[in-house]
Amino acid sequence: MQKIEIAPCACCTFSTGKKKGFVQKAISDIFTFFEECLVNDSIAQRKGLLQSLDPRVKLVSMVVLIFAVAMTHDIRLLAIVYVLTLICAYLSKVEIGFFLKRVWVFIPIFAGIIMIPILFNVFTPGDALVTLATLGPNAHLGPFALPPVITITRQGVMMAALFVLRVATCVSTAVLLFLTTPRDQLFKSLRSLKVPKVYVLTMDMCYRYIFLFTDMVRGFYTAKKSRSLKTLPLVEEQKWVGSRVGYTLIKALNMSEKVHGAMVSRGFNGDIKIMHRYVLHRRDYVACVSVIALSLFLMLASQNLIRV
C-alpha cells in the first residue's frame, strides 16, 4: 500500500495491437509527457545529493557552471565536467539510463546535425582523415570553388566533438537542476534572485494548468472513441484535432478569466506565496564555493591564463 505507481493506469494507455492512428499517436505522446512530469516530481522528492541542497544554491551554481562550460574550448575539461554531471546524477538517485535518454535523445543530436558540415575540408581545412570524393582541379559548386579532394579533416572532427560535448554538458547540468528541484521551490528561487514576478508567475501557471488541459484532451479522445464506429481517414482526424485545438484555446481563455477573478477575490496581489522557508546549511556553502571555484578554473583555462 505504500508503493506509489507512477505510470498511468491501463485504462488510460490506449494501447492496441493495431497500428496507431494520427489522433491516437498524438494522445499517446501527450500522456508520455504527463508521465515523465510525474516521474520528475518523484525524483525531486528522493533523498540524494542535489535534493539536499538549497534550491537557490543549485540555481546559482548551475547557471554559473553553464556559463563557464560555454566558454571552455578544451575537450578534456568538458569531458571531466560531463563525467561529474553523471556522478552527481548517480548520487542524486537519478537512473543513469533515464538521465542519458533525457540528455542525448534531442538537443545534442540536433547539435551534431548542425555541425556535420564542419567535418569536411570545404569548411574546415586541415589534416585529412577520410577521403570521400575526388573532384579534380577547378571544381565549382555554382559560384563557390571546391577543393580537388573532399575529405573529413581531423580539425573538423575535433571542432564538432567539442561543440556536441559542450552542448551535452550544458544540457546535463540544466536537466539535473530541473529533475532534483520541485517546481514551486524552483520558481521561488527565481523570485529570490530578483527575476521579474510576471515571468515567474507565467511559468508557474503554465506548469500547473498543463496537467488540467492534458486531462481535458483525454476526455476529448475518450468521448470520440466511444462514439466512433469505424476509423476515420487521416484528413478527417486532422480536422478533428484542429477543431479541438480551437475549442481548447477558447476554454483556456474563459478559464483564465475565472481563475484570475478567484485569485483576486482571495487576496492575490501579483505574487505567489510559498510556505517553504529556505535555510542555508554548511553543505550549501561548500557546494556553492566548489562549483564557483570549478567555474573560475574553467574560465581561466579557456583564456589560457592557466595551463592544463
N, C-alpha and C positions, 0 to 999 in steps of 0.2 A: 504493500500500500504506500510505502514511502518512495517508490520509484516513480519518476516523472517521465512520461512519454513525450518526446519532442516531436516525433513525426506525426502528421495528421492521420486521422482515423481512416479505416479502409473505405468508408462511405464517401470520403472526400477526395480520393485519389483519382477517380475517373479512369481507371486502368482497364483496358480491354485487350483481347487478343488480336484485334484488328488494327489496321494502320490508323494512326491518329489523323483526324481532320484538322482544318485550319483553326476552328474555334477551340477544339479540344487541346491542341498544342499550345495555343495562347493561354488558356486557363491553367494548363499544367505548368507552364513557365511562371505564371503568377504565383501559384502555390509553392513552387520551388523557392522563389524569393521569400515568400512568407515563412517557410520552414527554416531557411537559413537565418532569418532575423531572429527567430526563436532560439536557434542554436547559439547565436551570438550572445543573446541575453544570458543564456545558461553558462557560457564561458566566462562572462564578466562576473558571475557570482561564485566562481570557483576560488579556492584558496591557493593562489600561485604568487609568483614573484611580482609581476606587474600589477596584479589585482590588489596587492597590499600597499601600493604606493598611492600618495595623494594625487587626485586627478589633475590638479594644477601643475604639479611637478612633472607628471607624464606629458602633459600637453606642451609645456615649455621645452622640456628636454627633447621630445620628438621633433618639434619644429626646428630647434637649433641643429639637431643631428641631420635632418633632411637638408637643411641649408648647407651644412658642411659637406655632406656627401655630393650635393650638386656641384660643388666647387672642386672636388677631388678628381685628379687625372691619372692617378696611379692605380692600375688594375689590381695590384697586390693588396693595397689598403682597402679597396672596395670589397675584395673577396673576404678580407678579415672582418669587416663590418657586417657583411651579409651572413657570415658564419655566426657572428654574435647575435644577430636577429633570430637565427634558428635556435640558438641556445636559450635565448630569452623566451621564445615560444614554447620550448620544451619545459622550462622551469615555471612557466605560467599555465601549465596543464592544457596547452593547446595541441591538438593532434597534429603531428607534423605533416601527414598526408593531406589533411584538410587545409592546413596553412599553405602548403605549397600549391595546392589547387587554386586557392583564392588569389595567390600572387601571380602564378605563371600562366594561367589559362588565358588571360585577357591582355593586360597592358604591356607586359614585356614582349609578348608575341607580336603585337601590333608595332611596338618599337623596333623589333627585329625586322619586320617587313619594311618599315620606313628606311632602315639602314642598309637594305640589300644593295642599292646602287653604289654605296661607299666601298663595297668589296672589290669592285672592278677598277682596273687601271685607267679607265676612261675618266673617272672622277678622283681616284687616289693613286697617283703614280707611286711605284715602289718595286720591291723585290717580288718577282713572280713566284707564286706557289702552285697554281694550276693554270694550264693553258686551255682556253675554251675554244678559240677560233683564230684562224689566220686570215686576215683580210687583205694583206699586201699593202704596198705603198699607195699614198694618195687616196685612202678610203675616206668617204664622207657620208654623213647622215644628214641630208639636207645641207644647211649652211655650216654644219659642225664637222670639223676634222676628227677622224678616228685614228687611234694608233694602229700600226700594222698588225699587231697581235693583241687579242683580247684575253686578259689574264685576271686571275684573282690574286691580289697582292697581299703580302704579309702585313703591311701598314694598314690596309683597308680592313683586314680581319681583326686586327688589334683595336682599331677605332670602333668597329661595330660591336665587338665584345665589351669594350669599355662602356659604350653607351647603354647597351642592354643590361649589363650588370649594375650600372648606376641607377637605371630606372627600376630594376628589380629590388635593389636595396631600399630606395625611397618608398616604393610601394609596400614592401615588407614592414617598414617602420610605421607607415600610416595604418596598415591593416592591424598591426599589433595594438596600436592605440585604440582603435575602434572595437576590437574584439575583447579587450580586457577592461574597458571602461563602460559602465552603464550610461545610457544616453542622457538621462536627466542630469547626472553629475558632470558629464562632458559639456553639456550646454551651460551649466552653472559655472564651470571653469572658464568658458569663453567670456561670460559676463564679468567674472572676477578679473580678467585680463583687459577689461575696458573695450571689448568688442561691442559695437552698437547693438542695443537690445532689439531693434527691429529685425536685424539679421538672425539673431539667436532665436527670437520668437517665431520667425518664419520657418526656420529649420525644425524647431521643436514641434510646431503644429503639423508640419508635413509628415514628420515621423509618426506622430500619434495617430493621425487620421488615415494614413495609408493602409493600416490594418482594417479600419472600418470600411473603406472602399473596396478592399480585397474581398471582404465578406459579402459586400453588395454584388460584386462581379460573380461570386459563386452562386448567389441567389438567382442572378440573371441566367446563368448557364443551366442551373438545375431546373428552372421553370421552362426553358427552351427544350431541354431533353425530355421532360415529362409530357410535352405537347407535340413532339416530333414523331411522325410515323415512318419517315424514311430520311436518309441522308441527303442533305441539300447540296447543290453544286457549289464549287468553290466561290464563284462570284456572289451567290446569294448569301453564303456565310460571311463573306467580307462586308456585304451591305449591312447585314445584321449587326456585326461588330461595330461598324461605323455609326449606326443609329444608337447603339448602347453607349458609345463614347460620348455622343452628343447629349444623351439623357443624363449620363453621369456628370457631365460638366454643369448642366442646369441644376441638378440636385446638389452638387457641391457648392454652387453659388448660394442657393437657398439655405443650405446647412450652415455656411459660413456666417450669414447674417444672424441666424438663430443662435449659434454658438457665441458670437461676439456679444449679442444682446444679453445672453445668460451670464457671460463673464462680467460684463459691466454692472449688471444688477447685483452681483456678488462682491463688488468692490475692486474689480480689476482696474489697474491704473497704468497698464502698458508694460509691466514687468512681472514675470512669474517667480513666485517664491518657492524655494525648495527647502524642506526641513533639515536635510542633511547638512551637518556642520563640518567644515574642514579643519583638521588638526594636523600640523606637521610633526613628524617624528624624526628620530635620528637617521633612520634608513632613507627617509625622503631627502634629507640634506646630502647624505652620502651618494645617493643615486644621481641627484641633480649635479653635484660637483663632478662626479665621474663622467657623466655624459658631456658636460660642458668642456671638461679637460680633453676628452677624446675629440670633440668637435674642433677645439682650438688646434689640436695636433694635426687634424686632417687639413684644416685651412692653411696652417703654416707650411705643411708639407706640399700642398698644392701650389703655393707661391715660391717653392724652392728655398724657403728660409730654414728648413730642417731637412737634412739628408736622410733618406730612408735606405 
